[in-house]
Amino acid sequence: MSTAESDDPSPNWLSGAEQRAWRAHLAANKLLLHRLDRDLQEWGLSLNDYEILVNLSETPDHRMRMSDLAEATIQSRSRLSHQIARMEAARLVARESCADDRRGTFAVLTDHGWETMQRVAPSHVANVRYHFIDRLNPKLIEALESAYSPVVDHLMRLRTEERA
């Protein structure tokens, strides 16, 4: 039973301020992700594509085990596999077998994927700055980080427990 479930028939409703904060979060998150995804379309990428390219570009050898990449991008292995297939068709990534584990597969950033990442990243960062960072003062940015860190930590802990 989750903490949201209870034998108490009356739910613990959100206060007015909590409801407004929650709905503002939902609206901002959906609108921002939609805008960033739309901005990436001019480059022929989706936000999911970009996230995968970022993860691969940040590893020293530009490769990750598919299972680790699924974890890093919070996707099911099946969904990631379909995403990687589309990205392979665009020559952004390739799959390689894992020499020490016959069942393991790596996603590898291709030269074309690396070049694409280098071309797209400045535009994407500028869009993140324009649509998000520049709308907030430094105190609000710090407050957001402080507010979201415990939520992320909690949800990551639950995710780890669910897989154990």
Summary of the structure (lengths in Angstrom):
residues: 164
radius of gyration: 19.3
end to end distance: 17.2
largest distance: 58.5
contacts: 384
relative contact order: 0.09
helix: 65%
strand: 11%
